[in-house]
Amino acid sequence: MLGSTRIEGSVALVTGANRGIGRAIAEALLERGAEKVYATARDPKTLAALQERYGSRVVVLRLDVTDADQVAEAARAATDVDLLFNNAGAGLTKPVTEIAYPEWQAVVDVNLTGTFLCAQAAFRVMAAQDPRGGRIINNGSISAHVPRPQAIAYNATKHAVTGITKSLSLEGRAFDIACGQIDIGNAATEMTERMSGGVLQADGSLAPEPTMDVGNVGRAVAYMASLPLDANVQTMTVMATKMPFVGRG
């Protein structure tokens, strides 16, 4: 069962660990026996509660994933990482005709370039360490498969994350690095609170959407992380059962 998964001794780095899905993943890994979690956020102060709860097993790092220098600095600090959960992300809901270039670029910088930079840094660490190898899990989205209306920047970058995942999975074979992706639908976090009041649908209507406990995502990622490196969950979809995804539109 996913709920009984254990990952004793692992060392993980979780980006965007200060809230929502990132926080749930960090907690799930720690509760299931991770030796250490490097928890990152742009403002380290937002990670104080996590560190207070788990003590020295949480190492707080300041990290803006769009800053290549900060990513390199985090990689130098976390030389013993065998699991990366690539979580930091940004969204934008706006008609395509109204998106300014800086708004587009900001989403691309976080969701696409940030994912690449962190994966590249972790890949280098995992390929060089002894014993070599590790696992990278990227936070995709169900929007990597079926887009939401008026979310072209988010949809495009999440489709691109799938390409990153597949490329890493291929190149990682030579270095015992496994790479998979979790595509999440409507986990209950601060970002999905608005869904109870109505979300734009493909037919132009507004409708409330069901959500699920974010702890389900934590259990799913812990399962992916618990597998030996000769086995991999390439793609997992975890979603609110009754949300409009299958048959969306």
Residue pairs with C-beta under 8 A, 6 or more apart in sequence:
2 219
2 220
2 222
2 223
3 219
5 32
5 219
5 222
5 223
5 225
5 226
6 32
6 33
6 226
7 29
7 32
7 33
7 34
7 222
7 225
7 226
8 33
8 34
8 35
9 33
9 34
9 35
10 29
10 33
10 34
10 35
10 82
10 83
10 225
11 34
11 35
11 36
11 37
11 38
11 78
11 80
11 81
11 82
11 83
12 26
12 29
12 34
12 36
12 37
12 38
12 81
12 82
12 83
12 84
12 85
12 225
13 37
13 38
13 40
13 61
13 74
13 78
13 81
13 83
13 84
13 85
13 118
13 122
14 22
14 25
14 26
14 29
14 37
14 38
14 39
14 40
14 84
14 85
14 87
15 22
15 40
15 63
15 65
15 84
15 85
15 86
15 87
15 88
15 114
15 118
16 22
16 40
16 41
16 65
16 87
16 88
16 89
17 23
17 25
17 26
17 37
17 39
17 40
17 41
17 47
17 50
17 87
18 39
18 41
18 43
18 46
18 47
18 50
19 46
19 189
19 190
20 187
20 189
20 190
20 191
20 214
21 87
21 139
21 184
21 187
21 189
21 214
21 217
22 85
22 87
22 88
23 50
24 187
24 189
24 214
24 215
24 217
24 218
25 85
25 87
25 217
25 218
25 221
26 37
26 39
26 50
26 58
27 50
27 218
28 215
28 218
28 219
28 221
28 222
29 37
29 83
29 85
29 218
29 221
29 222
29 225
30 37
30 54
30 57
30 58
32 222
32 226
34 57
34 83
35 57
36 57
36 58
36 59
36 80
37 54
37 57
37 58
37 59
38 59
38 61
38 74
38 77
38 78
38 81
39 47
39 50
39 51
39 58
39 59
39 60
39 61
40 47
40 60
40 61
40 62
40 63
40 74
40 88
41 47
41 60
41 62
41 63
42 62
42 63
42 64
43 62
44 60
44 61
44 62
47 58
47 60
48 60
50 58
50 60
51 58
51 60
59 77
59 78
61 74
61 77
61 78
62 70
63 70
63 71
63 74
63 88
64 70
65 71
65 88
65 110
65 113
65 114
65 115
65 117
65 118
66 109
66 110
66 113
66 114
66 117
68 117
71 114
71 117
71 118
71 121
72 121
74 121
75 121
75 122
75 124
75 125
78 125
79 125
79 129
80 129
81 122
81 125
81 126
81 134
82 126
82 129
82 133
82 134
82 135
83 134
83 135
83 136
83 137
83 225
84 118
84 119
84 122
84 134
84 135
84 136
84 137
85 137
85 139
85 221
85 225
86 115
86 118
86 119
86 136
86 137
86 138
86 139
87 139
88 110
88 114
88 115
88 118
89 110
89 111
89 139
90 106
90 107
90 110
90 111
90 154
91 107
91 151
91 154
91 191
92 99
92 103
92 104
92 106
92 107
92 151
92 153
92 154
93 148
93 150
93 151
93 154
93 200
94 103
94 150
95 150
96 150
96 152
99 152
99 153
103 153
104 153
107 153
107 154
107 157
108 153
108 156
108 157
111 154
111 157
111 158
111 160
111 161
112 157
112 160
112 161
112 164
115 138
115 161
115 164
116 164
119 136
119 138
119 164
119 168
119 179
122 134
122 136
123 136
123 168
123 171
123 172
123 175
123 177
125 134
126 132
126 133
126 134
126 136
126 175
126 176
126 177
127 175
127 177
131 176
132 175
132 176
133 175
133 176
133 177
133 178
133 229
134 176
134 177
134 178
134 229
135 177
135 178
135 179
135 180
135 224
135 225
135 227
135 229
135 232
136 168
136 172
136 177
136 178
136 179
136 180
137 179
137 180
137 181
137 182
137 221
137 224
137 225
138 161
138 164
138 165
138 168
138 179
138 180
138 181
138 182
139 161
139 181
139 182
139 184
140 158
140 161
140 162
140 165
140 181
140 182
140 183
140 184
140 235
141 154
141 158
141 161
141 183
141 184
141 185
142 183
142 184
142 185
142 237
142 239
142 245
143 151
143 154
143 155
143 158
143 159
144 158
144 159
144 161
144 162
144 181
144 183
145 183
145 237
146 245
146 248
146 249
147 155
148 154
148 155
148 199
148 200
149 200
149 201
149 202
149 204
150 200
161 181
162 181
162 235
165 179
165 180
165 181
165 234
165 235
168 177
168 179
169 178
169 179
169 180
169 232
169 234
171 177
172 178
172 179
176 229
177 229
178 227
178 229
178 231
178 232
179 232
180 224
180 232
180 233
180 234
180 235
180 236
181 234
181 235
181 236
182 217
182 220
182 221
182 224
182 235
182 236
182 237
182 238
183 235
183 236
183 237
183 238
183 239
184 217
184 237
184 238
184 239
185 212
185 237
185 238
185 239
185 240
185 243
185 245
186 192
186 195
186 209
186 210
186 211
186 212
186 239
186 240
186 243
187 211
187 212
187 213
187 214
187 216
187 217
187 238
187 240
188 211
188 212
188 213
188 214
189 214
192 211
195 208
195 209
195 211
196 208
196 211
197 208
198 206
198 207
198 208
199 206
199 207
199 208
199 209
200 206
201 207
201 244
201 249
202 248
202 249
203 249
207 244
209 240
209 243
209 244
210 240
210 241
210 242
210 243
211 240
211 243
212 238
212 239
212 240
212 241
216 238
217 238
220 236
220 238
223 233
224 233
224 236
227 233
239 245
